[in-house]
Amino acid sequence: MFATVRNAPLYSHGGGLSESRTLQSRHMPETDRDITIYRADWVLPVAAPVLPDGGVAVSGGRILSVGPAPRLVAEHPDAAFSDLGRAIIMPGFVNCHSHVEYTSFRGILDDAEFGDWIISLVDVKASLTPDEYLVSARLGAMEAISSGITTIADTSYGAATLEAGGAAGLRGRVYLEVFGVDDSRFDETMADVVRRLDQAQAAAPELFDVGLAPHAPYTVSSRLYQAVCDLARERGLKVMSHVAESQDELTYIRSGSGKFAHDYREKMGWERMLVQPYGVTPIKYLQQWRVFDRDFLAVHCVNLTRDDIRILRDTGVAVAHCPKSNAKLGCGVAPLADLLHEGVRVGLGTDSPASSNIMDMFDEMRTMLFLHRAVERDVSVLDAQKCVRIATLGGAEALGMEAEVGSLEPGKCADLIAVDVSRSHFAPIADPYSALVYGANQDDIRLTVVGGRELYRDRVHMGADADAIRSTAVAVREKLQDRVRTGAVEIGGADSGWWQTPAHREETV
């Protein structure tokens, strides 16, 4: 177990890597010509101490060995060699919560508080066609790669992220969103869930798997929520849900009132559905339906009681922490220190560009560190090293992917990035972890490698026409704004690439 609480060790194996030790994979290449060695002034394995003048040997999409660069070169004299100079090599970021389909929504609702924001976002989401969502997702996938994100846990109604992410070379999971509060249409809704799931699994590229996402307690009836989680268990799938994100959600679950009981339901066409107050927190509301287990990822978890945190701990639920999104929308600050203290698995997420604008995991780490030190009035609650761990191996653990990604260890997938620290705002560097969290941003990414394949190097996207992707996405944004401005949007309509009502769904099947 990798501890993340204060004063606890950060490494799982005694001593980690040292100048006298090189860890090596059992997956041996046929010849040195099948190997590439990446060298930098610092290598951060995350699961082991920092390596000055370190190297990572990669072969066949896997990490072959990690150790001092001179030793790796001596062991593999004929290997390809890439010297990245004054840079930090580290595991690629694991973005525990994203909506890359929403990249075209960037900056569209910057100053709305959460309740108004999510109500207004309904029109925005309904305004794009499936093809336009694919354009938006391609832009998001490209941004993720150039930001050093190698694994995404993306939430999507359609399968655009699967196509866009797969084509871009990303690794990840797509959670298919489910909406519905009308249990009179339960059978139709579940049939649609099964249909979309079968299609998504058939279309999933090699580096992606598919999960299910009952959107939130206020958009999914208890019967449907349970059925979706049961389906996931039957098929061995992971589940994700937005939980305890806002005061509006808490008011809705406890008293059956507020914006979600009235304005949001009216917007979605659900105003005639009965709203039942439960008198409990969202966590306790979900606990009674027995949907929590180790395969459940609870996103946000801002409004938690101590009892809620114990429930998450006891059921093995993981949490995706999205500090920038929660702060920007005025939702608050999640009790991260208490979650970590109780041993809850926590990963870091950017959420969507509609809420956090950019997919910059450095910015998320920095915001996380500053917010929680301020809230706790305690600098020991988080440090730079813990932040990097949460953004990499912590995220992998939260997603159940820690055996494959999240750290630079022999045998794991060769998912790594290099951060350029040669510029003046980094000098001098006493601690590479500190340089990353306090000083770096997405523009400092020099190299992104997924499964041993270079996807981005020196501001060039390998095999992708970045200018064409950007210009096409800008055109989609212009169409989106025209449709919303003129009211030419039908919520749940057959032409939408987002949620469709059962009646409209029949038109597209």
LUMPADO-900041 format. One record per residue (C-alpha): residue number from 1; x, y, z. Coordinates in steps of 0.02 Angstrom, whole numbers, plus 32768, in hexadecimal, padded with zeros to 4 digits. Example, Ala and Ser with C-alpha at 12.3 -4.5 7.8 and 13.67 -1.06 7.14 Angstrom:
REM residues 2
{r 1; {8267; 7F1F; 8186}}
{r 2; {82AC; 7FCB; 8165}}
This chain:
REM residues 509
{r 1; {8000; 8000; 8000}}
{r 2; {8044; 80AB; 7FD0}}
{r 3; {801E; 8122; 805D}}
{r 4; {7FEA; 81D4; 8038}}
{r 5; {7FCA; 8215; 80E7}}
{r 6; {8041; 828C; 813C}}
{r 7; {80E1; 8245; 8184}}
{r 8; {80C5; 819E; 812B}}
{r 9; {8140; 8150; 80AE}}
{r 10; {8120; 816A; 7FF5}}
{r 11; {8176; 80D0; 7FB1}}
{r 12; {8140; 801B; 7FAE}}
{r 13; {81E7; 7FC3; 7FA1}}
{r 14; {8278; 7FD7; 8016}}
{r 15; {82FA; 8054; 7FDF}}
{r 16; {82B6; 8071; 7F30}}
{r 17; {8335; 8091; 7EA7}}
{r 18; {83E5; 80C5; 7ED0}}
{r 19; {8488; 80E7; 7E78}}
{r 20; {84B7; 8031; 7E91}}
{r 21; {8413; 7FE6; 7E5A}}
{r 22; {83B4; 7FD9; 7DB7}}
{r 23; {8307; 7F8B; 7DB3}}
{r 24; {82EA; 7F21; 7D1A}}
{r 25; {8250; 7ED5; 7CC9}}
{r 26; {8237; 7E1D; 7CA8}}
{r 27; {81FC; 7E4C; 7BF9}}
{r 28; {82A2; 7E44; 7B9F}}
{r 29; {82B6; 7E87; 7AEC}}
{r 30; {8307; 7E1D; 7A66}}
{r 31; {8392; 7E9B; 7A45}}
{r 32; {83CB; 7F47; 7A80}}
{r 33; {8386; 7F8D; 79DF}}
{r 34; {82D8; 7F6F; 7A25}}
{r 35; {82FE; 7FE3; 7AB7}}
{r 36; {82F3; 809F; 7ACC}}
{r 37; {8347; 80F2; 7B61}}
{r 38; {8302; 819B; 7B99}}
{r 39; {837C; 81FF; 7C02}}
{r 40; {8360; 82A1; 7C65}}
{r 41; {83B2; 8301; 7CF3}}
{r 42; {832E; 82B8; 7D66}}
{r 43; {82BD; 821F; 7D60}}
{r 44; {822A; 8217; 7DD9}}
{r 45; {81ED; 8162; 7DE2}}
{r 46; {816C; 819A; 7E66}}
{r 47; {8170; 80ED; 7EB7}}
{r 48; {822A; 8105; 7EDE}}
{r 49; {82A2; 8194; 7F05}}
{r 50; {82DB; 8214; 7E85}}
{r 51; {8366; 81E1; 7E0D}}
{r 52; {83DE; 826B; 7DDA}}
{r 53; {8425; 824D; 7D2C}}
{r 54; {83A3; 81C6; 7D1B}}
{r 55; {8362; 815D; 7C8E}}
{r 56; {82CE; 80F4; 7C5B}}
{r 57; {82E6; 8065; 7BE1}}
{r 58; {824C; 803B; 7B7A}}
{r 59; {8229; 7FA5; 7B0C}}
{r 60; {818C; 7F5C; 7ABF}}
{r 61; {811B; 7FDE; 7B0F}}
{r 62; {8159; 7FB2; 7BBE}}
{r 63; {81D9; 7FF7; 7C36}}
{r 64; {8270; 7F86; 7C30}}
{r 65; {82D8; 7FD7; 7CB8}}
{r 66; {82ED; 8077; 7D1C}}
{r 67; {8393; 80AF; 7D62}}
{r 68; {842B; 811F; 7D4F}}
{r 69; {843A; 814E; 7C97}}
{r 70; {84F2; 8120; 7C84}}
{r 71; {84CF; 8071; 7CC3}}
{r 72; {843A; 8058; 7C4E}}
{r 73; {84A5; 8090; 7BBA}}
{r 74; {8531; 801A; 7BEE}}
{r 75; {84B7; 7F89; 7BFB}}
{r 76; {8467; 7FAF; 7B52}}
{r 77; {84EE; 7FFF; 7AE5}}
{r 78; {848C; 7FEA; 7A43}}
{r 79; {83E8; 8031; 7A84}}
{r 80; {839F; 80D0; 7A3D}}
{r 81; {83C9; 8160; 7AB1}}
{r 82; {8363; 81FE; 7ACF}}
{r 83; {83B7; 827E; 7B3E}}
{r 84; {8334; 82FA; 7B7B}}
{r 85; {83B3; 8362; 7BD8}}
{r 86; {8379; 83D6; 7C61}}
{r 87; {82D1; 8383; 7C75}}
{r 88; {8270; 8317; 7CEF}}
{r 89; {8232; 826D; 7CB4}}
{r 90; {819B; 8231; 7D16}}
{r 91; {8102; 81C3; 7CFE}}
{r 92; {807B; 820D; 7C90}}
{r 93; {7FED; 825E; 7CEE}}
{r 94; {7F51; 81F8; 7D14}}
{r 95; {7EBD; 826D; 7D00}}
{r 96; {7E3B; 821F; 7D71}}
{r 97; {7DA9; 8285; 7D31}}
{r 98; {7D93; 82DA; 7C8A}}
{r 99; {7D12; 8302; 7C05}}
{r 100; {7D7B; 8318; 7B69}}
{r 101; {7CDD; 8322; 7AFE}}
{r 102; {7CBA; 83CA; 7B51}}
{r 103; {7D5B; 841D; 7B18}}
{r 104; {7CFB; 848E; 7AA1}}
{r 105; {7C9B; 84D1; 7B39}}
{r 106; {7D37; 8524; 7B7E}}
{r 107; {7D12; 85CE; 7BCC}}
{r 108; {7C5A; 85CD; 7B9E}}
{r 109; {7C17; 85DB; 7C51}}
{r 110; {7CAB; 861E; 7CB3}}
{r 111; {7C52; 8682; 7D39}}
{r 112; {7BB7; 861C; 7D65}}
{r 113; {7BA2; 85C9; 7E0D}}
{r 114; {7B8A; 850D; 7E08}}
{r 115; {7ACC; 84FF; 7E06}}
{r 116; {7AB6; 857F; 7D7C}}
{r 117; {7B4E; 853B; 7D20}}
{r 118; {7B0F; 8489; 7D13}}
{r 119; {7A60; 84C1; 7CE1}}
{r 120; {7AA6; 8532; 7C58}}
{r 121; {7B1C; 84A7; 7C21}}
{r 122; {7A87; 843B; 7BF0}}
{r 123; {7A65; 84AA; 7B59}}
{r 124; {7B1D; 84AB; 7B2C}}
{r 125; {7B2F; 83EE; 7B36}}
{r 126; {7A91; 83D1; 7AD1}}
{r 127; {7ACC; 8443; 7A45}}
{r 128; {7B55; 83D5; 79FB}}
{r 129; {7B3C; 8346; 7982}}
{r 130; {7B9C; 82A2; 7997}}
{r 131; {7C18; 82D6; 790F}}
{r 132; {7C35; 837E; 7965}}
{r 133; {7C53; 8327; 7A0B}}
{r 134; {7CD9; 82C0; 79B4}}
{r 135; {7D2D; 8360; 7977}}
{r 136; {7D2A; 83A6; 7A28}}
{r 137; {7D6E; 8304; 7A70}}
{r 138; {7DFE; 8304; 79F4}}
{r 139; {7E30; 83B1; 7A2F}}
{r 140; {7E26; 8375; 7AE4}}
{r 141; {7E8E; 82DA; 7AC2}}
{r 142; {7F12; 8343; 7A6E}}
{r 143; {7F17; 83BB; 7B02}}
{r 144; {7F25; 832B; 7B7D}}
{r 145; {7FBC; 82E5; 7B22}}
{r 146; {8017; 838B; 7B17}}
{r 147; {7FF2; 83A5; 7BD0}}
{r 148; {8049; 8304; 7C03}}
{r 149; {7FAA; 82A0; 7C24}}
{r 150; {7FBF; 81EC; 7BEB}}
{r 151; {7F27; 819B; 7C3D}}
{r 152; {7E78; 81E5; 7C45}}
{r 153; {7DDE; 81AD; 7CA5}}
{r 154; {7D5F; 8204; 7C38}}
{r 155; {7CA5; 8217; 7C50}}
{r 156; {7C41; 821C; 7BAF}}
{r 157; {7B90; 81FE; 7B73}}
{r 158; {7BC7; 81C3; 7AC8}}
{r 159; {7C62; 816B; 7A8C}}
{r 160; {7CBD; 8200; 7A40}}
{r 161; {7D46; 81F9; 7AC3}}
{r 162; {7D69; 8143; 7A97}}
{r 163; {7D85; 816F; 79E1}}
{r 164; {7DE3; 8211; 7A01}}
{r 165; {7E4D; 81CF; 7A91}}
{r 166; {7E76; 812D; 7A37}}
{r 167; {7EA9; 8186; 7997}}
{r 168; {7F15; 81FE; 79FB}}
{r 169; {7F6E; 8170; 7A55}}
{r 170; {7F30; 8191; 7B05}}
{r 171; {7F0F; 810C; 7B87}}
{r 172; {7E73; 810E; 7BF1}}
{r 173; {7DC3; 80E2; 7C20}}
{r 174; {7D20; 812C; 7BE4}}
{r 175; {7C8E; 8129; 7C5D}}
{r 176; {7BEA; 8130; 7BFC}}
{r 177; {7B73; 81AB; 7C4D}}
{r 178; {7AC3; 8178; 7C7C}}
{r 179; {7A33; 81F0; 7CA0}}
{r 180; {797E; 81CF; 7CCF}}
{r 181; {7904; 81F0; 7D5D}}
{r 182; {7864; 81AE; 7D0B}}
{r 183; {7853; 80FA; 7D43}}
{r 184; {77BD; 80E3; 7CD0}}
{r 185; {7842; 80E1; 7C45}}
{r 186; {78BA; 8073; 7CA9}}
{r 187; {78BC; 7FDF; 7C30}}
{r 188; {78DA; 8050; 7B9A}}
{r 189; {7965; 80AD; 7BF3}}
{r 190; {79BE; 800D; 7C27}}
{r 191; {79AD; 7FC5; 7B78}}
{r 192; {7A01; 8062; 7B37}}
{r 193; {7A8C; 8053; 7BB9}}
{r 194; {7AAE; 7FA0; 7B83}}
{r 195; {7AAB; 7FD1; 7ACB}}
{r 196; {7B25; 8062; 7AE4}}
{r 197; {7B95; 7FF7; 7B52}}
{r 198; {7B9D; 7F6B; 7AD3}}
{r 199; {7BC6; 7FE7; 7A49}}
{r 200; {7C4B; 803E; 7AB0}}
{r 201; {7CA0; 7F9C; 7AE3}}
{r 202; {7CA2; 7F61; 7A2F}}
{r 203; {7CEF; 8006; 79F8}}
{r 204; {7D6B; 801A; 7A87}}
{r 205; {7E1F; 802B; 7A4A}}
{r 206; {7EAA; 7FC0; 7A92}}
{r 207; {7EDD; 8039; 7B1C}}
{r 208; {7E2D; 805F; 7B5B}}
{r 209; {7DAB; 8006; 7BC2}}
{r 210; {7CF6; 8037; 7BE4}}
{r 211; {7C99; 8056; 7C86}}
{r 212; {7BEF; 809B; 7CB7}}
{r 213; {7BC3; 8143; 7D05}}
{r 214; {7B1B; 8161; 7D57}}
{r 215; {7B32; 821D; 7D47}}
{r 216; {7B02; 8258; 7DF6}}
{r 217; {7A83; 8236; 7E80}}
{r 218; {7A18; 82C7; 7E41}}
{r 219; {7A11; 828D; 7D8B}}
{r 220; {79F8; 81D1; 7DA1}}
{r 221; {796A; 817E; 7E02}}
{r 222; {7999; 8106; 7E8D}}
{r 223; {7954; 8073; 7E29}}
{r 224; {79B6; 809F; 7D8E}}
{r 225; {7A53; 80C5; 7DF3}}
{r 226; {7A4E; 8019; 7E43}}
{r 227; {7A2C; 7FC3; 7D9D}}
{r 228; {7ABF; 8018; 7D48}}
{r 229; {7B34; 7FE6; 7DD6}}
{r 230; {7AF0; 7F34; 7DD1}}
{r 231; {7B10; 7F2C; 7D16}}
{r 232; {7BC2; 7F68; 7D32}}
{r 233; {7BDF; 7EE0; 7DB4}}
{r 234; {7B97; 7E5B; 7D42}}
{r 235; {7C0F; 7E8E; 7CB8}}
{r 236; {7CA5; 7EB2; 7D27}}
{r 237; {7CA6; 7F6C; 7CFF}}
{r 238; {7CD9; 8006; 7D62}}
{r 239; {7C5A; 808A; 7D98}}
{r 240; {7C6D; 8146; 7DA9}}
{r 241; {7BF4; 81CA; 7DE9}}
{r 242; {7BF5; 8283; 7E15}}
{r 243; {7BD1; 827F; 7ED0}}
{r 244; {7BC2; 8304; 7F59}}
{r 245; {7C00; 838B; 7EE4}}
{r 246; {7B96; 841F; 7F19}}
{r 247; {7B23; 8469; 7F9B}}
{r 248; {7A97; 845F; 7F19}}
{r 249; {7AAB; 83A2; 7F12}}
{r 250; {7AAB; 8395; 7FCF}}
{r 251; {7A0B; 83FD; 7FDB}}
{r 252; {79B7; 8393; 7F56}}
{r 253; {79E0; 82EC; 7FA8}}
{r 254; {79B9; 8325; 8059}}
{r 255; {791B; 838B; 803E}}
{r 256; {78E4; 836F; 7F8A}}
{r 257; {78EF; 8429; 7F68}}
{r 258; {795C; 84AD; 7F17}}
{r 259; {7996; 84C9; 7E64}}
{r 260; {79AB; 8411; 7E3C}}
{r 261; {78F9; 83EA; 7E73}}
{r 262; {78AF; 8475; 7E0A}}
{r 263; {7919; 84D2; 7D89}}
{r 264; {7986; 843F; 7D54}}
{r 265; {78F4; 83C6; 7D47}}
{r 266; {7891; 8442; 7CE2}}
{r 267; {7924; 8459; 7C6B}}
{r 268; {7931; 839C; 7C53}}
{r 269; {7875; 8384; 7C40}}
{r 270; {7867; 8327; 7CE5}}
{r 271; {77FB; 83A4; 7D43}}
{r 272; {7769; 832A; 7D56}}
{r 273; {77D4; 82A6; 7DAB}}
{r 274; {77BE; 8293; 7E67}}
{r 275; {784C; 82D9; 7ED1}}
{r 276; {7867; 8278; 7F71}}
{r 277; {78CD; 82C2; 8000}}
{r 278; {7940; 8244; 8055}}
{r 279; {797F; 82A9; 80E7}}
{r 280; {7A33; 826A; 80D6}}
{r 281; {7AD4; 8298; 807D}}
{r 282; {7AF3; 825D; 7FCA}}
{r 283; {7B70; 81DC; 800A}}
{r 284; {7AF5; 8191; 8086}}
{r 285; {7A6D; 8197; 8001}}
{r 286; {7AD7; 812D; 7F8C}}
{r 287; {7B15; 80BB; 8017}}
{r 288; {7A66; 8079; 8036}}
{r 289; {7A5B; 803B; 7F82}}
{r 290; {7AFD; 7FD5; 7F98}}
{r 291; {7B51; 8022; 7F00}}
{r 292; {7BF9; 8044; 7F53}}
{r 293; {7C8F; 7FD1; 7F3F}}
{r 294; {7D46; 7FD9; 7F08}}
{r 295; {7D11; 7FED; 7E53}}
{r 296; {7CB1; 808E; 7E78}}
{r 297; {7D03; 8137; 7E56}}
{r 298; {7CAD; 81C7; 7EAF}}
{r 299; {7CD7; 826A; 7E57}}
{r 300; {7CE4; 830E; 7EB9}}
{r 301; {7CAB; 82DF; 7F6B}}
{r 302; {7CB0; 8394; 7FA6}}
{r 303; {7C21; 838B; 8023}}
{r 304; {7C4F; 82FA; 8094}}
{r 305; {7C32; 82D9; 814C}}
{r 306; {7CA7; 826F; 81B4}}
{r 307; {7C29; 81E2; 81AA}}
{r 308; {7C2A; 81F4; 80EC}}
{r 309; {7CE7; 81E3; 80E8}}
{r 310; {7CDF; 8146; 8153}}
{r 311; {7C5E; 80FD; 80DC}}
{r 312; {7CD2; 811C; 8049}}
{r 313; {7D63; 80CE; 80A8}}
{r 314; {7D01; 8035; 80E0}}
{r 315; {7CB7; 8012; 8034}}
{r 316; {7D5C; 802D; 7FD9}}
{r 317; {7D1A; 80BA; 7F6B}}
{r 318; {7D9D; 8126; 7F14}}
{r 319; {7D8F; 81E3; 7EFE}}
{r 320; {7DBB; 8253; 7E6B}}
{r 321; {7DED; 82FD; 7EAF}}
{r 322; {7DD0; 8393; 7E3B}}
{r 323; {7E0D; 842A; 7E9D}}
{r 324; {7E0A; 84AE; 7E14}}
{r 325; {7D5D; 8482; 7DD4}}
{r 326; {7D14; 847E; 7E84}}
{r 327; {7D63; 8525; 7EB0}}
{r 328; {7D35; 857D; 7E0D}}
{r 329; {7C7E; 854B; 7E1A}}
{r 330; {7C74; 857E; 7ED1}}
{r 331; {7C52; 84CC; 7F0C}}
{r 332; {7CD6; 84CE; 7F93}}
{r 333; {7D6E; 8468; 7FC2}}
{r 334; {7D69; 83AC; 7FDA}}
{r 335; {7DA9; 8369; 8081}}
{r 336; {7E45; 831E; 8033}}
{r 337; {7EAB; 8314; 80D3}}
{r 338; {7E23; 82AD; 8129}}
{r 339; {7E0E; 823C; 8091}}
{r 340; {7EC8; 8217; 808A}}
{r 341; {7ED2; 8200; 8146}}
{r 342; {7E4A; 817C; 813D}}
{r 343; {7EA5; 8121; 80B1}}
{r 344; {7E29; 8148; 8026}}
{r 345; {7E77; 8138; 7F79}}
{r 346; {7E7E; 81E5; 7F29}}
{r 347; {7EAD; 8219; 7E79}}
{r 348; {7EB1; 82C4; 7E26}}
{r 349; {7E40; 82FD; 7D99}}
{r 350; {7E33; 8397; 7D2C}}
{r 351; {7D77; 8384; 7D0F}}
{r 352; {7D3D; 83D1; 7C6B}}
{r 353; {7D7C; 846D; 7C10}}
{r 354; {7CCA; 84AE; 7C2B}}
{r 355; {7CF5; 84C0; 7CE3}}
{r 356; {7DB2; 84C5; 7CF7}}
{r 357; {7DDC; 8507; 7C49}}
{r 358; {7E81; 84AB; 7C32}}
{r 359; {7EC1; 83FB; 7C4D}}
{r 360; {7F5C; 8430; 7CAD}}
{r 361; {7F87; 83B2; 7D34}}
{r 362; {8013; 8421; 7D75}}
{r 363; {7F92; 84A8; 7D94}}
{r 364; {7F21; 8428; 7DEA}}
{r 365; {7FAF; 83EF; 7E5B}}
{r 366; {7FDC; 84A2; 7E87}}
{r 367; {7F27; 84D1; 7EAA}}
{r 368; {7F11; 8434; 7F13}}
{r 369; {7FAA; 8459; 7F7C}}
{r 370; {7F80; 8512; 7F99}}
{r 371; {7EC7; 84F6; 7FBE}}
{r 372; {7EE1; 846C; 803C}}
{r 373; {7F70; 84C1; 8095}}
{r 374; {7F02; 855C; 80A4}}
{r 375; {7E67; 84FF; 80DE}}
{r 376; {7EC6; 8495; 815C}}
{r 377; {7F3B; 8525; 818D}}
{r 378; {7FC2; 84A0; 818A}}
{r 379; {804F; 8492; 810B}}
{r 380; {8070; 83DC; 813A}}
{r 381; {7FC9; 83A2; 80F5}}
{r 382; {8011; 8398; 8045}}
{r 383; {80BB; 83AE; 7FF6}}
{r 384; {80F6; 83AB; 7F42}}
{r 385; {8127; 82F4; 7F45}}
{r 386; {807B; 82BD; 7F83}}
{r 387; {8028; 8328; 7EFE}}
{r 388; {808A; 82D4; 7E73}}
{r 389; {8060; 822A; 7EBA}}
{r 390; {7FA5; 8251; 7EBF}}
{r 391; {7FAD; 828E; 7E0A}}
{r 392; {8003; 81EE; 7DCE}}
{r 393; {8005; 814F; 7E36}}
{r 394; {7F76; 818A; 7EA5}}
{r 395; {7F08; 819F; 7E0D}}
{r 396; {7F3B; 80F5; 7DCB}}
{r 397; {7F0C; 80A6; 7E71}}
{r 398; {7E65; 8100; 7E73}}
{r 399; {7E3F; 80B8; 7DC6}}
{r 400; {7E81; 8009; 7DED}}
{r 401; {7F0D; 801F; 7D6E}}
{r 402; {7FA3; 8025; 7DE3}}
{r 403; {7FEB; 7F82; 7DA1}}
{r 404; {8000; 7FD1; 7CF6}}
{r 405; {8019; 808D; 7D08}}
{r 406; {803B; 8119; 7D84}}
{r 407; {80F4; 80FC; 7DA8}}
{r 408; {8194; 80D5; 7D4C}}
{r 409; {81B3; 8020; 7D79}}
{r 410; {81F4; 7F8F; 7D10}}
{r 411; {8168; 7F2E; 7CBE}}
{r 412; {80EB; 7FBC; 7CC2}}
{r 413; {80AB; 8012; 7C26}}
{r 414; {8128; 808D; 7BDD}}
{r 415; {80BC; 8126; 7C00}}
{r 416; {8132; 81B4; 7C2A}}
{r 417; {8148; 826E; 7C11}}
{r 418; {81DA; 82E7; 7C14}}
{r 419; {81C9; 8394; 7C5E}}
{r 420; {8241; 8419; 7C1E}}
{r 421; {828D; 8473; 7CB4}}
{r 422; {8316; 84CF; 7C56}}
{r 423; {82C3; 857A; 7C5A}}
{r 424; {82EC; 8604; 7CD5}}
{r 425; {824F; 85F3; 7D40}}
{r 426; {828D; 8549; 7D79}}
{r 427; {833F; 857A; 7DA8}}
{r 428; {8388; 8545; 7E1C}}
{r 429; {8338; 849B; 7E3F}}
{r 430; {8353; 8453; 7EEB}}
{r 431; {82C2; 83D7; 7EE5}}
{r 432; {8275; 839C; 7E40}}
{r 433; {81CD; 8379; 7E95}}
{r 434; {81C8; 842D; 7ED0}}
{r 435; {81F6; 846C; 7E22}}
{r 436; {8166; 840B; 7DD5}}
{r 437; {80DC; 843E; 7E4D}}
{r 438; {810C; 84F2; 7E72}}
{r 439; {8154; 8523; 7DCA}}
{r 440; {811D; 84B8; 7D37}}
{r 441; {8086; 84C0; 7CC4}}
{r 442; {8045; 8463; 7C2D}}
{r 443; {80B1; 84C9; 7BB6}}
{r 444; {814D; 847D; 7C05}}
{r 445; {8126; 83CF; 7BC3}}
{r 446; {81AE; 839C; 7B49}}
{r 447; {8184; 82E5; 7B2C}}
{r 448; {80EC; 8273; 7B42}}
{r 449; {80FC; 81B7; 7B2A}}
{r 450; {806E; 8139; 7B39}}
{r 451; {8091; 8080; 7B2B}}
{r 452; {813F; 80A6; 7AEA}}
{r 453; {80FA; 8111; 7A5D}}
{r 454; {812C; 81C8; 7A53}}
{r 455; {808F; 8230; 7A3E}}
{r 456; {80D7; 82DD; 7A5D}}
{r 457; {8186; 8323; 7A56}}
{r 458; {81C6; 83D6; 7A58}}
{r 459; {8117; 8421; 7A3A}}
{r 460; {80F2; 83AF; 79A7}}
{r 461; {8063; 8331; 79A9}}
{r 462; {80A4; 8295; 7953}}
{r 463; {802F; 825A; 78CA}}
{r 464; {7FA8; 82DC; 78EC}}
{r 465; {7F7B; 837C; 7890}}
{r 466; {7F6C; 83ED; 7928}}
{r 467; {7F3F; 8489; 78C5}}
{r 468; {7EB0; 8431; 786A}}
{r 469; {7E6C; 83E9; 790D}}
{r 470; {7E6E; 8495; 795F}}
{r 471; {7E1D; 84F1; 78CE}}
{r 472; {7D93; 8470; 78BB}}
{r 473; {7D6E; 847A; 7976}}
{r 474; {7D64; 8538; 796E}}
{r 475; {7CE3; 8529; 78E4}}
{r 476; {7C7D; 84B2; 7950}}
{r 477; {7C82; 852F; 79DE}}
{r 478; {7C3E; 85B8; 796D}}
{r 479; {7BAC; 8548; 7938}}
{r 480; {7B8C; 851D; 79EE}}
{r 481; {7B7F; 85D3; 7A22}}
{r 482; {7B09; 85FB; 7992}}
{r 483; {7A94; 856B; 79C0}}
{r 484; {7A8F; 8598; 7A78}}
{r 485; {7A78; 8652; 7A53}}
{r 486; {79E8; 8635; 79DA}}
{r 487; {7995; 85B0; 7A45}}
{r 488; {79A8; 852D; 79BC}}
{r 489; {79C6; 84A3; 7A3B}}
{r 490; {7950; 8414; 7A68}}
{r 491; {797B; 83C3; 7B0E}}
{r 492; {797F; 8307; 7AF6}}
{r 493; {7969; 831B; 7A3A}}
{r 494; {7992; 8296; 79B9}}
{r 495; {7A1C; 82FE; 7968}}
{r 496; {7A7A; 8318; 7A0A}}
{r 497; {7B1B; 82BC; 7A31}}
{r 498; {7AED; 82C6; 7AE9}}
{r 499; {7A5E; 827B; 7B4F}}
{r 500; {79C0; 8254; 7AEE}}
{r 501; {7910; 8236; 7B2E}}
{r 502; {78CB; 8186; 7B11}}
{r 503; {7855; 81C7; 7A8A}}
{r 504; {78E1; 821B; 7A29}}
{r 505; {7955; 8188; 7A48}}
{r 506; {78E2; 8118; 79E3}}
{r 507; {78FB; 818B; 794D}}
{r 508; {79B7; 816F; 794C}}
{r 509; {79BF; 80B4; 7970}}
